[in-house]
């Protein structure tokens, strides 16, 4: 999310989380003011190889509930942050393609709340297409995860099949396919997705 009016509008749908990217090279980089949100909505700060000082600054400035690490953060780094902020959720992102080995997740299992599984592409995020979801059959971790990567209206049928796989999916990450432009979400498309998905479940 990026624009205050749009943030307030999307918040009326009561998503579990709203994400704010703190990475200056991203077109979605956030440096504004977050409007008052319903208490049920958790604020996610998205970081890419950020320093501890930067992370601390954003936690306190925006009263973040979740830290999402989208870079090459080590298990040791995640553990340090987790110990400093035990009340915050910590998500570690992994970018997947058909060659991905889920063994890469194991060193992080004790120091993160959830994994976020995204599409491996040219960009660090927001590539706009799903990774091959069939590889999720190889997911052996007991740690719940957030499913990300190009999820949109066109993926609802395929998504329904994934949801039948009895995987520990905690949430769906909706982003680029619901944008009018980077950081500005289309409320009508979000409502349509929510209603169609409910009808499938």
Beta strands, then each sheet from edge to edge (+ up, - down):
strand 1: 17-21
strand 2: 42-47
strand 3: 66-69
strand 4: 89-96
strand 5: 114-119
strand 6: 145-147
strand 7: 169-172
strand 8: 179-181
strand 9: 184-185
sheet 1: 1+ 2+ 3+ 4+ 5+ 6+ 7+
sheet 2: 8+ 9-
end
